[in-house]
Amino acid sequence: MRGRWGRLVGAAIAVGIAVAACTRASSPTEAPPSPAIATSTTTPPTTTRGFEQIEHVIFIVQENRSFDHYFGTFPGADGLPAEDGRLTTCVPDPVLGRCARPYHTGSLVQIGGPHNDDYARTDVNDGRMDGFIRALLDSPFPCAETREAACDDFLGPRRQPDVMSYHDAREIPNYWTWAETYALQDRMFGPTDSWTLPAHLFLVSGWSAWCEDPLDPMSCRSDTELEEAIVGRENEPPEPLWAWTSITHLLDRYGVSWGYYPRDACRLTRPPCTPLGWAPAQNPLPWFTDVHERGDLDGHFFTHQQFQRQVRDGTLPTVTWLTPGDGSISEHPLQAMNPPLTNGHAYVTKMINTVMRSDLWEHTAIFLTWDDWGGFYDHVVPPRVDRNGYGLRVPGLTISPWVRPGLIDHQTLSFDAYLKFIEDLFMDGARLDPATDGRPDSRPTVREDVAILGDLRDEFDFAQDPIPPLPLDPWPDPGPASHPGG
């Protein structure tokens, strides 16, 4: 497979990734407006009763998978449309001159599709959700037009591009087992119709923007592409770049401990230190101006190995983020080294197992998600809350002894709900609101207070017996052989 892959991609890998992740859009994605308009409110949280049990909140963020791609056939979820057991979706395929149906794939490597504002607009197609192959054809991704024999590993049984593929418990058994045991969110939307960097900016700040002056929060304007922002910075120590306010400002203000765990935090330390994959697109927090202003580069940024040690010895901060740091464990398709998604599945399992086997388990909530849809098919029209999003659906899980067991949460959620959750639990309902947070910036929307945003606290029940931990094998035996349909 690698030989054919090399002949297909060659130089196109670099171009394909750059275009898919980084092509600047001329205007924000348009989609049918949501009936609920984004509004801001100062209403305090209704209750945090029982949440004193939650002393640690952990966010694990992987890459580039849509909800339908990972959980489209999960029982009870709003997954791939079907009637009488047959999938009914059929997306126009201009190359084959017919429509293409979703298909199950046992392949652990995908190409995926392009993903930024322009391509999201094509995918959504005014709410029809049928432009995924057209978007692929508009990009330099391999196997879009040719469908030649060398592409066999990346095509469906009727030669559909793998943007129409889906997985189930055969390929990602641990994710499915935890979804069955704990909670699955089937309306978790990416915060914006774009790529990794904007999504991670929203994750830690509720906004994605470009700042004319990296020292002036009022100079920032919405930008959900930002491809030029990190060019040449991959091998440089972080410096002030994002001037608006991150959630760490409020965490520090309220005395809430926090930690940020890229795969390798080497670039945050003083020489001598060998760079091992620091990625500013996946790990933008060290480039926030407020982090530099408070001197927070020291004592808050750690490696995955340090995360595991801190869990075991009971020194883990209250709020933590784990990001993959590079493509080898991120589950991102179309990587030059072509790693299987099981690498990421194993990494996530190891991190969660560490918590489950520790004394922290009964006082922890783990939230697992993916930063964007990766060009893969999803059938749900994303609601619009402002010019920046929401984006297409991504998988979301909550893993905690106090979550309602087997819950499928149908609330409308986005990464803004993560900010809202920790603000309500640990900061008396404070918000990243320029009018109240003590560090005004020019953000257009207080995302935590958008009217349609659900409340993750509703997933918890502290009257129940706590759900036991369920550590799993990071490298489980493969399930039955794939039998693609469609």
SEGUNU-904360 format. One record per residue (C-alpha): residue in three letters; x, y, z. Coordinates in steps of 0.05 Angstrom, whole numbers. Layout:
<vexpas>
<residuo:ALA px:X py:Y pz:Z>;
...
</vexpas>
This chain:
<vexpas>
<residuo:MET px:0 py:0 pz:0>;
<residuo:ARG px:56 py:48 pz:16>;
<residuo:GLY px:88 py:39 pz:-52>;
<residuo:ARG px:25 py:55 pz:-89>;
<residuo:TRP px:11 py:112 pz:-41>;
<residuo:GLY px:79 py:142 pz:-55>;
<residuo:ARG px:68 py:140 pz:-130>;
<residuo:LEU px:-1 py:171 pz:-123>;
<residuo:VAL px:16 py:227 pz:-76>;
<residuo:GLY px:89 py:246 pz:-85>;
<residuo:ALA px:95 py:320 pz:-82>;
<residuo:ALA px:19 py:325 pz:-78>;
<residuo:ILE px:20 py:306 pz:-4>;
<residuo:ALA px:51 py:372 pz:15>;
<residuo:VAL px:6 py:410 pz:-32>;
<residuo:GLY px:-56 py:371 pz:-13>;
<residuo:ILE px:-46 py:382 pz:61>;
<residuo:ALA px:-30 py:455 pz:52>;
<residuo:VAL px:-90 py:468 pz:8>;
<residuo:ALA px:-138 py:425 pz:49>;
<residuo:ALA px:-116 py:456 pz:114>;
<residuo:CYS px:-95 py:524 pz:93>;
<residuo:THR px:-127 py:554 pz:31>;
<residuo:ARG px:-154 py:622 pz:49>;
<residuo:ALA px:-228 py:631 pz:38>;
<residuo:SER px:-254 py:697 pz:11>;
<residuo:SER px:-313 py:698 pz:57>;
<residuo:PRO px:-342 py:657 pz:115>;
<residuo:THR px:-382 py:594 pz:102>;
<residuo:GLU px:-455 py:607 pz:91>;
<residuo:ALA px:-508 py:557 pz:111>;
<residuo:PRO px:-582 py:560 pz:128>;
<residuo:PRO px:-588 py:604 pz:189>;
<residuo:SER px:-606 py:573 pz:255>;
<residuo:PRO px:-674 py:591 pz:284>;
<residuo:ALA px:-638 py:610 pz:348>;
<residuo:ILE px:-597 py:674 pz:342>;
<residuo:ALA px:-533 py:682 pz:380>;
<residuo:THR px:-548 py:722 pz:443>;
<residuo:SER px:-509 py:739 pz:505>;
<residuo:THR px:-535 py:735 pz:575>;
<residuo:THR px:-509 py:746 pz:645>;
<residuo:THR px:-556 py:695 pz:677>;
<residuo:PRO px:-516 py:655 pz:728>;
<residuo:PRO px:-510 py:580 pz:722>;
<residuo:THR px:-571 py:544 pz:749>;
<residuo:THR px:-535 py:495 pz:795>;
<residuo:THR px:-469 py:462 pz:808>;
<residuo:ARG px:-497 py:415 pz:860>;
<residuo:GLY px:-458 py:350 pz:862>;
<residuo:PHE px:-403 py:377 pz:818>;
<residuo:GLU px:-357 py:384 pz:877>;
<residuo:GLN px:-343 py:311 pz:859>;
<residuo:ILE px:-308 py:335 pz:796>;
<residuo:GLU px:-239 py:358 pz:814>;
<residuo:HIS px:-206 py:346 pz:746>;
<residuo:VAL px:-230 py:361 pz:676>;
<residuo:ILE px:-189 py:332 pz:619>;
<residuo:PHE px:-198 py:350 pz:545>;
<residuo:ILE px:-168 py:303 pz:493>;
<residuo:VAL px:-171 py:330 pz:422>;
<residuo:GLN px:-156 py:287 pz:361>;
<residuo:GLU px:-161 py:306 pz:288>;
<residuo:ASN px:-204 py:305 pz:226>;
<residuo:ARG px:-262 py:257 pz:231>;
<residuo:SER px:-335 py:271 pz:223>;
<residuo:PHE px:-389 py:242 pz:268>;
<residuo:ASP px:-419 py:200 pz:212>;
<residuo:HIS px:-350 py:174 pz:194>;
<residuo:TYR px:-337 py:146 pz:264>;
<residuo:PHE px:-407 py:137 pz:295>;
<residuo:GLY px:-454 py:139 pz:236>;
<residuo:THR px:-481 py:69 pz:251>;
<residuo:PHE px:-480 py:74 pz:328>;
<residuo:PRO px:-547 py:49 pz:355>;
<residuo:GLY px:-593 py:105 pz:377>;
<residuo:ALA px:-550 py:162 pz:351>;
<residuo:ASP px:-569 py:211 pz:296>;
<residuo:GLY px:-525 py:175 pz:246>;
<residuo:LEU px:-526 py:158 pz:173>;
<residuo:PRO px:-598 py:162 pz:147>;
<residuo:ALA px:-627 py:93 pz:134>;
<residuo:GLU px:-693 py:59 pz:119>;
<residuo:ASP px:-706 py:-15 pz:131>;
<residuo:GLY px:-632 py:-25 pz:147>;
<residuo:ARG px:-607 py:6 pz:82>;
<residuo:LEU px:-569 py:71 pz:80>;
<residuo:THR px:-607 py:122 pz:39>;
<residuo:THR px:-553 py:175 pz:29>;
<residuo:CYS px:-529 py:183 pz:-42>;
<residuo:VAL px:-480 py:240 pz:-57>;
<residuo:PRO px:-470 py:262 pz:-130>;
<residuo:ASP px:-404 py:237 pz:-159>;
<residuo:PRO px:-388 py:277 pz:-223>;
<residuo:VAL px:-331 py:230 pz:-242>;
<residuo:LEU px:-372 py:166 pz:-243>;
<residuo:GLY px:-436 py:200 pz:-266>;
<residuo:ARG px:-477 py:171 pz:-210>;
<residuo:CYS px:-488 py:182 pz:-137>;
<residuo:ALA px:-443 py:151 pz:-84>;
<residuo:ARG px:-467 py:117 pz:-21>;
<residuo:PRO px:-431 py:112 pz:46>;
<residuo:TYR px:-394 py:47 pz:56>;
<residuo:HIS px:-360 py:12 pz:113>;
<residuo:THR px:-285 py:6 pz:108>;
<residuo:GLY px:-237 py:-37 pz:147>;
<residuo:SER px:-178 py:4 pz:121>;
<residuo:LEU px:-140 py:39 pz:177>;
<residuo:VAL px:-114 py:92 pz:130>;
<residuo:GLN px:-156 py:144 pz:93>;
<residuo:ILE px:-143 py:203 pz:47>;
<residuo:GLY px:-202 py:243 pz:71>;
<residuo:GLY px:-220 py:309 pz:39>;
<residuo:PRO px:-204 py:383 pz:40>;
<residuo:HIS px:-229 py:424 pz:99>;
<residuo:ASN px:-232 py:499 pz:104>;
<residuo:ASP px:-286 py:552 pz:96>;
<residuo:ASP px:-292 py:545 pz:20>;
<residuo:TYR px:-294 py:470 pz:21>;
<residuo:ALA px:-343 py:469 pz:79>;
<residuo:ARG px:-389 py:514 pz:38>;
<residuo:THR px:-384 py:464 pz:-19>;
<residuo:ASP px:-397 py:404 pz:28>;
<residuo:VAL px:-458 py:437 pz:59>;
<residuo:ASN px:-485 py:462 pz:-8>;
<residuo:ASP px:-540 py:507 pz:20>;
<residuo:GLY px:-562 py:453 pz:69>;
<residuo:ARG px:-564 py:395 pz:20>;
<residuo:MET px:-502 py:363 pz:51>;
<residuo:ASP px:-483 py:332 pz:-15>;
<residuo:GLY px:-421 py:368 pz:-39>;
<residuo:PHE px:-367 py:325 pz:-7>;
<residuo:ILE px:-342 py:293 pz:-72>;
<residuo:ARG px:-348 py:359 pz:-110>;
<residuo:ALA px:-303 py:391 pz:-57>;
<residuo:LEU px:-253 py:335 pz:-66>;
<residuo:LEU px:-252 py:347 pz:-141>;
<residuo:ASP px:-239 py:421 pz:-129>;
<residuo:SER px:-176 py:403 pz:-89>;
<residuo:PRO px:-110 py:370 pz:-107>;
<residuo:PHE px:-125 py:309 pz:-64>;
<residuo:PRO px:-104 py:244 pz:-97>;
<residuo:CYS px:-154 py:193 pz:-122>;
<residuo:ALA px:-208 py:246 pz:-133>;
<residuo:GLU px:-213 py:243 pz:-209>;
<residuo:THR px:-172 py:183 pz:-233>;
<residuo:ARG px:-201 py:126 pz:-191>;
<residuo:GLU px:-146 py:84 pz:-222>;
<residuo:ALA px:-125 py:16 pz:-195>;
<residuo:ALA px:-70 py:47 pz:-153>;
<residuo:CYS px:-126 py:79 pz:-112>;
<residuo:ASP px:-160 py:14 pz:-94>;
<residuo:ASP px:-141 py:19 pz:-21>;
<residuo:PHE px:-176 py:87 pz:-16>;
<residuo:LEU px:-240 py:73 pz:-54>;
<residuo:GLY px:-306 py:39 pz:-37>;
<residuo:PRO px:-337 py:-21 pz:-71>;
<residuo:ARG px:-366 py:23 pz:-125>;
<residuo:ARG px:-303 py:65 pz:-129>;
<residuo:GLN px:-329 py:119 pz:-83>;
<residuo:PRO px:-276 py:165 pz:-53>;
<residuo:ASP px:-263 py:150 pz:20>;
<residuo:VAL px:-296 py:215 pz:42>;
<residuo:MET px:-358 py:170 pz:39>;
<residuo:SER px:-328 py:116 pz:83>;
<residuo:TYR px:-347 py:100 pz:155>;
<residuo:HIS px:-319 py:60 pz:212>;
<residuo:ASP px:-351 py:22 pz:269>;
<residuo:ALA px:-332 py:-20 pz:329>;
<residuo:ARG px:-289 py:-65 pz:284>;
<residuo:GLU px:-237 py:-10 pz:274>;
<residuo:ILE px:-247 py:35 pz:335>;
<residuo:PRO px:-273 py:-14 pz:388>;
<residuo:ASN px:-250 py:26 pz:448>;
<residuo:TYR px:-285 py:89 pz:426>;
<residuo:TRP px:-349 py:50 pz:414>;
<residuo:THR px:-344 py:13 pz:481>;
<residuo:TRP px:-335 py:78 pz:519>;
<residuo:ALA px:-392 py:110 pz:481>;
<residuo:GLU px:-437 py:51 pz:501>;
<residuo:THR px:-414 py:54 pz:573>;
<residuo:TYR px:-410 py:129 pz:587>;
<residuo:ALA px:-438 py:183 pz:541>;
<residuo:LEU px:-437 py:200 pz:467>;
<residuo:GLN px:-454 py:269 pz:437>;
<residuo:ASP px:-487 py:266 pz:369>;
<residuo:ARG px:-493 py:342 pz:360>;
<residuo:MET px:-422 py:363 pz:375>;
<residuo:PHE px:-405 py:413 pz:321>;
<residuo:GLY px:-336 py:438 pz:307>;
<residuo:PRO px:-331 py:511 pz:329>;
<residuo:THR px:-317 py:535 pz:259>;
<residuo:ASP px:-318 py:510 pz:186>;
<residuo:SER px:-243 py:506 pz:180>;
<residuo:TRP px:-180 py:468 pz:198>;
<residuo:THR px:-139 py:450 pz:259>;
<residuo:LEU px:-111 py:517 pz:281>;
<residuo:PRO px:-177 py:556 pz:284>;
<residuo:ALA px:-210 py:498 pz:320>;
<residuo:HIS px:-155 py:495 pz:373>;
<residuo:LEU px:-158 py:571 pz:381>;
<residuo:PHE px:-233 py:564 pz:396>;
<residuo:LEU px:-218 py:507 pz:443>;
<residuo:VAL px:-177 py:551 pz:490>;
<residuo:SER px:-207 py:619 pz:477>;
<residuo:GLY px:-275 py:618 pz:443>;
<residuo:TRP px:-250 py:654 pz:381>;
<residuo:SER px:-204 py:652 pz:320>;
<residuo:ALA px:-176 py:717 pz:295>;
<residuo:TRP px:-116 py:754 pz:267>;
<residuo:CYS px:-87 py:812 pz:306>;
<residuo:GLU px:-53 py:870 pz:272>;
<residuo:ASP px:-16 py:883 pz:337>;
<residuo:PRO px:-1 py:821 pz:378>;
<residuo:LEU px:1 py:865 pz:440>;
<residuo:ASP px:-67 py:897 pz:429>;
<residuo:PRO px:-129 py:854 pz:440>;
<residuo:MET px:-173 py:906 pz:406>;
<residuo:SER px:-134 py:899 pz:341>;
<residuo:CYS px:-159 py:828 pz:328>;
<residuo:ARG px:-210 py:811 pz:275>;
<residuo:SER px:-244 py:745 pz:260>;
<residuo:ASP px:-203 py:699 pz:215>;
<residuo:THR px:-217 py:625 pz:208>;
<residuo:GLU px:-161 py:609 pz:160>;
<residuo:LEU px:-95 py:637 pz:187>;
<residuo:GLU px:-50 py:596 pz:142>;
<residuo:GLU px:1 py:651 pz:138>;
<residuo:ALA px:3 py:661 pz:213>;
<residuo:ILE px:45 py:600 pz:229>;
<residuo:VAL px:89 py:594 pz:167>;
<residuo:GLY px:161 py:589 pz:191>;
<residuo:ARG px:141 py:585 pz:264>;
<residuo:GLU px:142 py:509 pz:269>;
<residuo:ASN px:214 py:509 pz:293>;
<residuo:GLU px:213 py:573 pz:333>;
<residuo:PRO px:200 py:585 pz:407>;
<residuo:PRO px:131 py:613 pz:420>;
<residuo:GLU px:123 py:688 pz:422>;
<residuo:PRO px:62 py:734 pz:430>;
<residuo:LEU px:17 py:725 pz:370>;
<residuo:TRP px:-56 py:717 pz:391>;
<residuo:ALA px:-72 py:781 pz:429>;
<residuo:TRP px:-144 py:766 pz:450>;
<residuo:THR px:-159 py:733 pz:516>;
<residuo:SER px:-152 py:658 pz:529>;
<residuo:ILE px:-189 py:618 pz:582>;
<residuo:THR px:-124 py:614 pz:621>;
<residuo:HIS px:-135 py:687 pz:640>;
<residuo:LEU px:-197 py:668 pz:678>;
<residuo:LEU px:-167 py:604 pz:705>;
<residuo:ASP px:-109 py:643 pz:736>;
<residuo:ARG px:-156 py:698 pz:760>;
<residuo:TYR px:-198 py:647 pz:798>;
<residuo:GLY px:-139 py:607 pz:823>;
<residuo:VAL px:-155 py:545 pz:782>;
<residuo:SER px:-94 py:503 pz:764>;
<residuo:TRP px:-85 py:483 pz:692>;
<residuo:GLY px:-38 py:445 pz:647>;
<residuo:TYR px:-28 py:439 pz:572>;
<residuo:TYR px:2 py:375 pz:544>;
<residuo:PRO px:27 py:374 pz:472>;
<residuo:ARG px:64 py:311 pz:452>;
<residuo:ASP px:130 py:346 pz:464>;
<residuo:ALA px:139 py:412 pz:502>;
<residuo:CYS px:211 py:418 pz:483>;
<residuo:ARG px:204 py:484 pz:447>;
<residuo:LEU px:179 py:517 pz:511>;
<residuo:THR px:244 py:503 pz:547>;
<residuo:ARG px:312 py:536 pz:544>;
<residuo:PRO px:368 py:506 pz:501>;
<residuo:PRO px:397 py:456 pz:497>;
<residuo:CYS px:336 py:419 pz:474>;
<residuo:THR px:323 py:378 pz:412>;
<residuo:PRO px:258 py:396 pz:376>;
<residuo:LEU px:213 py:336 pz:370>;
<residuo:GLY px:150 py:357 pz:335>;
<residuo:TRP px:123 py:420 pz:368>;
<residuo:ALA px:65 py:440 pz:323>;
<residuo:PRO px:35 py:510 pz:331>;
<residuo:ALA px:-27 py:491 pz:292>;
<residuo:GLN px:-47 py:438 pz:342>;
<residuo:ASN px:-18 py:473 pz:402>;
<residuo:PRO px:-31 py:548 pz:397>;
<residuo:LEU px:-37 py:565 pz:471>;
<residuo:PRO px:37 py:582 pz:481>;
<residuo:TRP px:29 py:637 pz:429>;
<residuo:PHE px:-25 py:674 pz:467>;
<residuo:THR px:-3 py:743 pz:490>;
<residuo:ASP px:-37 py:737 pz:558>;
<residuo:VAL px:1 py:673 pz:572>;
<residuo:HIS px:66 py:712 pz:561>;
<residuo:GLU px:41 py:772 pz:601>;
<residuo:ARG px:30 py:729 pz:662>;
<residuo:GLY px:95 py:689 pz:654>;
<residuo:ASP px:55 py:625 pz:647>;
<residuo:LEU px:102 py:590 pz:599>;
<residuo:ASP px:137 py:561 pz:660>;
<residuo:GLY px:99 py:510 pz:701>;
<residuo:HIS px:39 py:498 pz:656>;
<residuo:PHE px:64 py:462 pz:593>;
<residuo:PHE px:82 py:389 pz:596>;
<residuo:THR px:92 py:325 pz:556>;
<residuo:HIS px:44 py:266 pz:552>;
<residuo:GLN px:93 py:227 pz:595>;
<residuo:GLN px:89 py:281 pz:648>;
<residuo:PHE px:13 py:277 pz:645>;
<residuo:GLN px:16 py:204 pz:661>;
<residuo:ARG px:64 py:215 pz:719>;
<residuo:GLN px:21 py:271 pz:747>;
<residuo:VAL px:-41 py:228 pz:744>;
<residuo:ARG px:-6 py:171 pz:780>;
<residuo:ASP px:23 py:215 pz:835>;
<residuo:GLY px:-39 py:257 pz:844>;
<residuo:THR px:-10 py:324 pz:822>;
<residuo:LEU px:-52 py:333 pz:759>;
<residuo:PRO px:-79 py:405 pz:751>;
<residuo:THR px:-154 py:417 pz:754>;
<residuo:VAL px:-162 py:433 pz:679>;
<residuo:THR px:-118 py:399 pz:628>;
<residuo:TRP px:-115 py:394 pz:552>;
<residuo:LEU px:-80 py:338 pz:514>;
<residuo:THR px:-64 py:350 pz:441>;
<residuo:PRO px:-29 py:300 pz:395>;
<residuo:GLY px:28 py:347 pz:373>;
<residuo:ASP px:39 py:314 pz:306>;
<residuo:GLY px:6 py:269 pz:255>;
<residuo:SER px:32 py:202 pz:279>;
<residuo:ILE px:-20 py:195 pz:334>;
<residuo:SER px:-71 py:248 pz:314>;
<residuo:GLU px:-115 py:204 pz:269>;
<residuo:HIS px:-107 py:257 pz:215>;
<residuo:PRO px:-114 py:226 pz:145>;
<residuo:LEU px:-67 py:241 pz:88>;
<residuo:GLN px:-3 py:244 pz:129>;
<residuo:ALA px:64 py:236 pz:94>;
<residuo:MET px:82 py:177 pz:137>;
<residuo:ASN px:12 py:148 pz:127>;
<residuo:PRO px:2 py:124 pz:199>;
<residuo:PRO px:-59 py:81 pz:213>;
<residuo:LEU px:-115 py:111 pz:256>;
<residuo:THR px:-102 py:56 pz:307>;
<residuo:ASN px:-40 py:95 pz:328>;
<residuo:GLY px:-84 py:150 pz:353>;
<residuo:HIS px:-135 py:101 pz:381>;
<residuo:ALA px:-80 py:69 pz:422>;
<residuo:TYR px:-51 py:135 pz:447>;
<residuo:VAL px:-120 py:159 pz:470>;
<residuo:THR px:-132 py:92 pz:504>;
<residuo:LYS px:-67 py:96 pz:542>;
<residuo:MET px:-81 py:166 pz:567>;
<residuo:ILE px:-152 py:147 pz:590>;
<residuo:ASN px:-128 py:81 pz:620>;
<residuo:THR px:-78 py:120 pz:662>;
<residuo:VAL px:-135 py:161 pz:693>;
<residuo:MET px:-180 py:101 pz:702>;
<residuo:ARG px:-126 py:63 pz:740>;
<residuo:SER px:-112 py:121 pz:786>;
<residuo:ASP px:-142 py:150 pz:849>;
<residuo:LEU px:-166 py:209 pz:807>;
<residuo:TRP px:-219 py:169 pz:770>;
<residuo:GLU px:-278 py:182 pz:816>;
<residuo:HIS px:-265 py:257 pz:813>;
<residuo:THR px:-253 py:266 pz:738>;
<residuo:ALA px:-291 py:283 pz:675>;
<residuo:ILE px:-256 py:267 pz:609>;
<residuo:PHE px:-281 py:298 pz:544>;
<residuo:LEU px:-256 py:267 pz:479>;
<residuo:THR px:-268 py:300 pz:412>;
<residuo:TRP px:-238 py:313 pz:342>;
<residuo:ASP px:-220 py:382 pz:318>;
<residuo:ASP px:-254 py:383 pz:250>;
<residuo:TRP px:-291 py:338 pz:201>;
<residuo:GLY px:-231 py:324 pz:156>;
<residuo:GLY px:-274 py:328 pz:93>;
<residuo:PHE px:-312 py:264 pz:111>;
<residuo:TYR px:-386 py:260 pz:98>;
<residuo:ASP px:-436 py:282 pz:152>;
<residuo:HIS px:-510 py:290 pz:140>;
<residuo:VAL px:-529 py:343 pz:193>;
<residuo:VAL px:-532 py:416 pz:172>;
<residuo:PRO px:-489 py:457 pz:220>;
<residuo:PRO px:-527 py:514 pz:254>;
<residuo:ARG px:-502 py:585 pz:247>;
<residuo:VAL px:-489 py:624 pz:310>;
<residuo:ASP px:-444 py:678 pz:280>;
<residuo:ARG px:-401 py:689 pz:219>;
<residuo:ASN px:-349 py:640 pz:245>;
<residuo:GLY px:-391 py:578 pz:256>;
<residuo:TYR px:-411 py:528 pz:277>;
<residuo:GLY px:-374 py:478 pz:234>;
<residuo:LEU px:-393 py:407 pz:212>;
<residuo:ARG px:-405 py:353 pz:264>;
<residuo:VAL px:-348 py:317 pz:299>;
<residuo:PRO px:-351 py:260 pz:349>;
<residuo:GLY px:-355 py:276 pz:423>;
<residuo:LEU px:-352 py:231 pz:484>;
<residuo:THR px:-357 py:244 pz:559>;
<residuo:ILE px:-322 py:192 pz:602>;
<residuo:SER px:-334 py:198 pz:677>;
<residuo:PRO px:-361 py:156 pz:734>;
<residuo:TRP px:-416 py:207 pz:743>;
<residuo:VAL px:-441 py:213 pz:672>;
<residuo:ARG px:-509 py:181 pz:659>;
<residuo:PRO px:-491 py:111 pz:633>;
<residuo:GLY px:-503 py:98 pz:559>;
<residuo:LEU px:-528 py:169 pz:547>;
<residuo:ILE px:-533 py:196 pz:477>;
<residuo:ASP px:-534 py:271 pz:487>;
<residuo:HIS px:-575 py:305 pz:432>;
<residuo:GLN px:-561 py:376 pz:457>;
<residuo:THR px:-529 py:424 pz:408>;
<residuo:LEU px:-457 py:430 pz:430>;
<residuo:SER px:-391 py:457 pz:407>;
<residuo:PHE px:-323 py:469 pz:438>;
<residuo:ASP px:-354 py:530 pz:470>;
<residuo:ALA px:-391 py:482 pz:515>;
<residuo:TYR px:-324 py:459 pz:543>;
<residuo:LEU px:-307 py:531 pz:563>;
<residuo:LYS px:-377 py:539 pz:592>;
<residuo:PHE px:-369 py:475 pz:633>;
<residuo:ILE px:-305 py:495 pz:668>;
<residuo:GLU px:-328 py:567 pz:677>;
<residuo:ASP px:-392 py:543 pz:711>;
<residuo:LEU px:-357 py:491 pz:754>;
<residuo:PHE px:-295 py:529 pz:776>;
<residuo:MET px:-305 py:604 pz:761>;
<residuo:ASP px:-375 py:620 pz:787>;
<residuo:GLY px:-402 py:625 pz:716>;
<residuo:ALA px:-353 py:678 pz:693>;
<residuo:ARG px:-346 py:685 pz:618>;
<residuo:LEU px:-295 py:705 pz:567>;
<residuo:ASP px:-335 py:768 pz:559>;
<residuo:PRO px:-299 py:834 pz:542>;
<residuo:ALA px:-349 py:871 pz:586>;
<residuo:THR px:-334 py:830 pz:649>;
<residuo:ASP px:-269 py:790 pz:644>;
<residuo:GLY px:-222 py:848 pz:660>;
<residuo:ARG px:-183 py:841 pz:595>;
<residuo:PRO px:-226 py:870 pz:538>;
<residuo:ASP px:-217 py:846 pz:467>;
<residuo:SER px:-256 py:854 pz:403>;
<residuo:ARG px:-289 py:786 pz:398>;
<residuo:PRO px:-357 py:791 pz:363>;
<residuo:THR px:-393 py:737 pz:404>;
<residuo:VAL px:-390 py:711 pz:475>;
<residuo:ARG px:-394 py:640 pz:450>;
<residuo:GLU px:-409 py:608 pz:518>;
<residuo:ASP px:-475 py:647 pz:521>;
<residuo:VAL px:-501 py:631 pz:451>;
<residuo:ALA px:-575 py:614 pz:459>;
<residuo:ILE px:-574 py:545 pz:427>;
<residuo:LEU px:-512 py:520 pz:463>;
<residuo:GLY px:-527 py:461 pz:508>;
<residuo:ASP px:-501 py:449 pz:578>;
<residuo:LEU px:-454 py:391 pz:590>;
<residuo:ARG px:-474 py:390 pz:663>;
<residuo:ASP px:-539 py:358 pz:641>;
<residuo:GLU px:-501 py:294 pz:625>;
<residuo:PHE px:-484 py:281 pz:698>;
<residuo:ASP px:-523 py:248 pz:754>;
<residuo:PHE px:-491 py:249 pz:823>;
<residuo:ALA px:-548 py:209 pz:854>;
<residuo:GLN px:-527 py:146 pz:816>;
<residuo:ASP px:-474 py:96 pz:837>;
<residuo:PRO px:-410 py:116 pz:802>;
<residuo:ILE px:-394 py:78 pz:739>;
<residuo:PRO px:-333 py:34 pz:749>;
<residuo:PRO px:-271 py:49 pz:707>;
<residuo:LEU px:-264 py:9 pz:643>;
<residuo:PRO px:-191 py:9 pz:620>;
<residuo:LEU px:-183 py:-25 pz:552>;
<residuo:ASP px:-129 py:-56 pz:511>;
<residuo:PRO px:-95 py:-2 pz:469>;
<residuo:TRP px:-82 py:-53 pz:414>;
<residuo:PRO px:-145 py:-97 pz:412>;
<residuo:ASP px:-151 py:-154 pz:364>;
<residuo:PRO px:-183 py:-132 pz:299>;
<residuo:GLY px:-257 py:-147 pz:289>;
<residuo:PRO px:-287 py:-188 pz:232>;
<residuo:ALA px:-264 py:-172 pz:162>;
<residuo:SER px:-295 py:-112 pz:129>;
<residuo:HIS px:-354 py:-124 pz:85>;
<residuo:PRO px:-367 py:-58 pz:50>;
<residuo:GLY px:-437 py:-42 pz:26>;
<residuo:GLY px:-465 py:8 pz:-22>;
</vexpas>
